[in-house]
Amino acid sequence: MRWTGNIRFLFLFPAVVWVLAFTVFPLGYSLYLAFFKIEQKIEVKREKVPIVDEQGKVILDDQGQARTKNVVIKQETNVATFIGAENFKRLISDPQVKEAVLVTLLFVSFAVPLELIFGFLLAILFNQHIFGRPLLRSIMILPIFATPLAVGYTFFTIFYEVGGPLAWTGIPFLSNPSGALFSVILVDIWQWTPFCFLVFLAALQSVPDELYEAAHVDGASRLAMLTQVMLPLLKPTILIVLLLRLAEALKFFDIPFSMTGGGPGVATQPFSLLAFRTGLRFFDLGYASAMAYALLAATMVVIMLFFRRLRESYD
Amino acid sequence: MIEAAKKNDGLSGAFLSLAAVIVALFFVFPIYWAFSQSLRNPLDTFTVAGLGIPWLHFTPTLSNWTDQLGTPETSQALINSTFISVSAAVLALVLGTSAAYAIARFRFERWKNRDITVWFLSQRVLPPVATVVPFYLTMRALGLLDTYLALILINATFVLPFVVVILRQTFLDLPVELEEAALIDGANHWGAFWRVALPLAAPSMAATGLIIFAFTWNEFLFAVTIGSDKAITVPVHIAGAIDTRGVQFWFMGVRAMTAIIPPVIIALIAQRYIVRGLTLGAVKG
C-alpha cells in the first residue's frame, strides 16, 4: 500500500544529492589522490611593494619615486605526480602499517567480544524488577554520550602512574606497550558495554512473558532457558550490535589520540590514527588516501558479511 | 519468567541490588573523577589519597571553574560547538525527514525502498578517516578552512543517516489512513506530509534532533582538521589544554566536565529514543 507519483523524488532527492556531494564525491576524490604522490612545496618570494598611506595614496620619496617595502610572499603549491599503484604497494611493505594493523586487530578482537559478552550478562542479570533499575539505565547512558576526547583525557589522569587513583596497583597503565593497549581496550569497554547492555535489555523486554512462562512450565533449567530461549530470540539483535560495534571499532581514534597519543612508541596507534597523521600532520596526502581506502575495504567486508541480515530488518 | 520468578526472593534481590550498585559505581567513577579533579587546588592533585571525595579528602574550590569559564577561548569554544551542533542538526532534520517520508510512504520500484535505506545507513558505517583528506583539500580550495560552514556541512552529512533511518520507522508507525483522508479531502502529498504527518512525527524529530546534536558536539576528527582557531569546538579546545608544562589536571577536569555535561543531559532527556537511535532503528527500545 505504497504511493507512487513523481513527487516522491522531490521528497527523496535533496538528501541523496547531499550524500553524493559530501560522501561519494570525497570518496571518489580520495581514490584519485591515492594514485598520486603529492608533495607540498612552499615557495618564498620577496617582492617590493609600494607603501601607501591611510587614504590609499602611494607615498613618494624625494626623487618622486614611489617608496617601497619588501614583502615576503609564501606560496604553497601541491605538486602531484602520477605514480600508479605505488602507494598501495608501499602499504604492503610499510612496517608502520603492519604495526597499526596489528594494534587495530588486537583492539577489535578483544574489545568488541568482551563488550558484547559483558553487555549480555548485565542485561540478563538486570532483566528483573529490582529496586533502582531505571536509575541504573540512566547511569549506563552516561559513558555512551560522554565526549570521547574528554573521556580519553580523564582516563589519562586516572591511569597516571605517579599519584593517580590506581597508582597503588603498580600496573604500568600507560608507560608499557602492552599495558597501554590493555588500558585503551579497557576504556573502550567502559564506554561501549553500556550500549550493548541497553540494546540487549530492550530486546529482552520485548520478549513476551508467555515465552518464559512456557519454558518454565516445561521444566527448562536456567541454563536451558538462556541457550534455548533467550539466545535464539536475541540472535538478530546480537548480530546488529556486533556489526555496529565492529564498524565503530575500526574507526577507533579519539581515545588513543587523547589518552596515549598512540604511544608509547606506536603501541596504541590504530590504523585510523596512522592515516590521519600521514595525511594531515605529515601531508603525505596520496599515501594517506591509499591508507583510507584500505580501511574502507576492511569496513566494506564487515558490512558485506551482515548485509543480507541488515536489509531484512528494513523491510 | 513468571511473576513469582520475576519478583525474586529476598536474598537474591539483595544480591542483585548490590550488583547494580557496583556496576553503577564502575560506570560513574571516571566522570566523578573528572569532577573531583576540577574542584582541587593544583597542590591537591597528586597528594589526595583514596577516592578524592570533596571535604573528606581535600577542601574543594571553585577557582578552576571560574578561571576556565572566564577565559574568552572557553566561551568561544562553547558558543562555536553549540552553534555548529544546532545548525548541523537542523540541516540534517530538514533533509532527512523528507527523505524518510519518501521511503516510508512511496514505492521506488527501480531501487527498492530497503536498499535506499541501507544505502543511507552505510554512510554511517564508513570510516570518517576515509573522507577527511579529500574534505580537507576541498575546503582548503574553497577557502573554508576554520569556518563554521565547513563543520556544519560535514556534521550534517554524518548525522543524516540517523535522521533518515529513525524517522522512516516513525512514519511507518503512524497510521497512513490520516494522510489518505487528507488526500481524499483534496490535499496534495506535500500538504499531507506538512499538515498531517509532520506534526505527529514532531516528538520523534525532537528526540532525534537532540541525539544528533550530541553526536556533533562530540565529533573530534573533522573538528581538529578543519577548525583550529575561529571555529574551534569544545573537544578541540580540550586537546589544546596540553601545553609544554604538561597536562594541568585541575583545568582538564573543568574542560572535561564542560564537554561531557551537555551531551549527557541531552541523552537523558531523549532516553526513550536512545536504543532505537543508536541501533539505527534496527532494535525498538
Contacts between the chains, C-beta under 8 A, distances in Angstrom:
chain1	res1	chain2	res2	distance
A	1	B	176	6.9
A	2	B	105	6.5
A	2	B	106	5.9
A	2	B	107	3.9
A	2	B	113	7.8
A	3	B	105	5.9
A	3	B	106	5.1
A	3	B	107	6.9
A	3	B	189	7.2
A	4	B	106	6.5
A	4	B	107	5.5
A	5	B	106	7.3
A	5	B	189	6.7
A	7	B	188	7.5
A	7	B	189	4.8
A	7	B	190	6.9
A	8	B	102	5.2
A	8	B	106	3.6
A	8	B	107	7.9
A	8	B	108	6.9
A	8	B	189	8.0
A	9	B	102	7.9
A	11	B	98	4.6
A	11	B	99	6.5
A	11	B	101	5.6
A	11	B	102	3.6
A	11	B	106	7.1
A	11	B	189	7.9
A	11	B	193	7.4
A	12	B	98	7.5
A	12	B	99	5.2
A	12	B	102	3.9
A	12	B	103	7.1
A	12	B	106	7.8
A	12	B	108	7.5
A	12	B	116	7.4
A	14	B	95	5.1
A	14	B	98	6.7
A	14	B	99	7.1
A	15	B	95	4.5
A	15	B	96	5.8
A	15	B	98	7.3
A	15	B	99	3.6
A	15	B	120	7.4
A	15	B	160	6.2
A	15	B	164	6.4
A	16	B	99	7.2
A	18	B	95	5.5
A	18	B	156	7.6
A	18	B	157	6.7
A	18	B	160	6.6
A	19	B	120	7.0
A	19	B	123	5.8
A	19	B	157	6.8
A	19	B	160	6.7
A	22	B	135	7.7
A	22	B	153	6.3
A	22	B	154	6.6
A	22	B	157	4.1
A	23	B	123	5.4
A	23	B	126	7.1
A	23	B	131	6.5
A	23	B	157	6.1
A	25	B	134	7.8
A	26	B	131	4.2
A	26	B	134	3.9
A	26	B	135	5.1
A	26	B	138	6.9
A	27	B	126	8.0
A	27	B	130	6.6
A	27	B	131	6.3
A	27	B	134	7.5
A	29	B	134	3.9
A	29	B	137	7.3
A	29	B	138	7.1
A	30	B	130	6.5
A	30	B	131	6.8
A	30	B	133	5.7
A	30	B	134	4.3
A	33	B	133	6.8
A	33	B	134	6.6
A	33	B	137	7.8
A	122	B	23	6.5
A	125	B	16	6.9
A	125	B	19	6.4
A	126	B	16	7.3
A	126	B	20	6.6
A	128	B	1	7.2
A	128	B	6	5.6
A	128	B	8	6.2
A	128	B	16	6.8
A	129	B	6	5.9
A	129	B	7	6.7
A	129	B	8	7.8
A	130	B	8	7.3
A	130	B	13	6.5
A	130	B	16	4.8
A	130	B	17	5.8
A	130	B	20	6.2
A	131	B	13	7.9
A	131	B	17	5.7
A	132	B	17	6.9
A	132	B	20	6.1
A	133	B	20	7.2
A	135	B	24	7.5
A	136	B	20	5.2
A	136	B	23	7.0
A	136	B	24	5.6
A	137	B	271	7.7
A	138	B	268	6.0
A	138	B	271	6.8
A	139	B	24	4.8
A	139	B	27	5.8
A	139	B	28	5.9
A	140	B	27	6.2
A	141	B	264	7.3
A	141	B	267	5.0
A	141	B	268	6.2
A	141	B	271	6.5
A	141	B	274	6.3
A	142	B	27	6.6
A	142	B	28	6.7
A	142	B	31	6.0
A	142	B	264	5.5
A	142	B	267	7.9
A	143	B	27	5.6
A	143	B	30	7.9
A	144	B	267	7.0
A	144	B	274	7.7
A	144	B	278	7.2
A	145	B	214	5.4
A	145	B	218	7.4
A	145	B	263	4.5
A	145	B	264	5.1
A	145	B	266	7.4
A	145	B	267	3.9
A	146	B	31	6.4
A	146	B	260	4.6
A	146	B	263	7.2
A	146	B	264	6.1
A	147	B	217	7.0
A	147	B	218	4.7
A	147	B	234	7.1
A	147	B	235	5.7
A	147	B	238	7.7
A	147	B	256	7.6
A	147	B	259	4.0
A	147	B	260	5.4
A	147	B	263	6.4
A	148	B	218	6.2
A	148	B	220	6.8
A	148	B	235	7.9
A	149	B	218	7.7
A	149	B	220	5.0
A	149	B	235	4.1
A	149	B	238	5.5
A	149	B	239	6.3
A	149	B	259	7.1
A	150	B	34	7.2
A	150	B	235	7.1
A	150	B	238	5.8
A	150	B	255	7.2
A	150	B	256	3.9
A	150	B	257	7.9
A	150	B	259	4.2
A	150	B	260	5.2
A	151	B	30	6.7
A	151	B	256	7.8
A	151	B	260	7.8
A	153	B	238	6.2
A	153	B	241	7.6
A	153	B	247	7.2
A	153	B	252	5.5
A	153	B	255	7.9
A	153	B	256	5.9
A	154	B	30	5.2
A	154	B	31	7.4
A	154	B	33	6.4
A	154	B	34	4.4
A	154	B	252	7.6
A	154	B	253	7.9
A	154	B	256	5.1
A	155	B	30	6.2
A	156	B	247	6.9
A	157	B	33	7.0
A	157	B	34	7.6
A	157	B	37	6.2
A	157	B	247	7.3
A	157	B	249	5.1
A	157	B	252	6.6
A	157	B	253	7.7
A	158	B	30	6.1
A	158	B	33	5.7
A	160	B	46	8.0
A	160	B	249	7.9
A	162	B	46	6.8
A	163	B	45	7.3
A	163	B	46	3.2
A	163	B	47	7.2
A	164	B	46	7.9
A	165	B	33	6.6
A	165	B	50	7.9
A	165	B	51	7.1
A	165	B	52	6.8
A	190	B	26	7.7
A	190	B	27	6.9
A	190	B	30	6.8
A	194	B	27	6.2
A	195	B	278	6.1
A	198	B	274	6.7
A	198	B	275	5.5
A	198	B	278	7.7
A	198	B	285	7.3
A	199	B	275	5.5
A	199	B	278	7.1
A	199	B	279	5.7
A	199	B	283	5.4
A	199	B	285	7.4
A	202	B	275	4.4
A	202	B	283	6.0
A	202	B	284	7.3
A	202	B	285	3.8
A	203	B	283	5.8
A	206	B	284	6.8
A	209	B	1	7.3
A	209	B	2	7.4
A	212	B	1	4.6
A	212	B	2	6.9
A	212	B	5	7.9
A	213	B	1	7.7
A	213	B	2	5.0
A	216	B	1	6.8
A	216	B	2	5.6
A	216	B	5	6.8
A	237	B	279	8.0
A	237	B	282	7.9
A	237	B	283	5.4
A	240	B	279	5.7
A	240	B	282	4.6
A	240	B	283	6.4
A	241	B	279	7.1
A	243	B	125	7.8
A	244	B	125	7.8
A	244	B	278	7.7
A	244	B	279	6.7
A	244	B	280	7.5
A	247	B	125	4.3
A	250	B	127	6.0
A	251	B	127	4.8
A	251	B	128	6.4
A	251	B	129	7.0
A	253	B	129	7.0
A	253	B	220	7.4
A	253	B	221	5.7
A	254	B	220	5.1
A	254	B	221	7.6
A	254	B	235	7.8
A	257	B	220	7.4
A	257	B	239	7.7
A	258	B	238	7.7
A	258	B	239	6.6
A	272	B	127	6.2
A	272	B	129	4.4
A	275	B	129	5.0
A	276	B	129	5.8
A	276	B	132	6.8
A	276	B	221	6.9
A	276	B	225	7.9
A	279	B	132	7.0
A	279	B	133	4.4
A	279	B	136	7.7
A	280	B	132	7.0
A	280	B	133	7.1
A	280	B	136	6.4
A	280	B	225	5.6
A	285	B	133	5.6
A	285	B	137	7.0
A	288	B	133	5.3
A	289	B	133	5.5
A	289	B	134	7.3
A	292	B	127	7.3
A	292	B	129	5.6
A	292	B	130	4.0
A	292	B	131	7.7
A	292	B	132	7.7
A	292	B	133	6.5
A	293	B	130	6.9
A	295	B	127	5.0
A	295	B	129	6.3
A	295	B	130	6.2
A	296	B	126	6.8
A	296	B	127	6.3
A	296	B	130	4.6
A	299	B	125	6.4
A	299	B	126	6.4
A	299	B	127	5.5
A	302	B	125	7.8
A	303	B	122	6.1
A	303	B	125	5.7
A	307	B	118	7.3
A	310	B	118	5.9
A	310	B	121	7.3
A	310	B	282	7.6
A	311	B	114	5.4
A	311	B	115	7.1
A	311	B	118	5.6
A	313	B	282	4.9
A	314	B	113	7.9
A	314	B	114	4.4
A	314	B	117	4.4
A	314	B	118	6.2
A	314	B	121	7.8
A	314	B	165	7.9
A	314	B	168	7.9
A	314	B	281	7.9
A	314	B	282	7.9
A	315	B	114	5.6
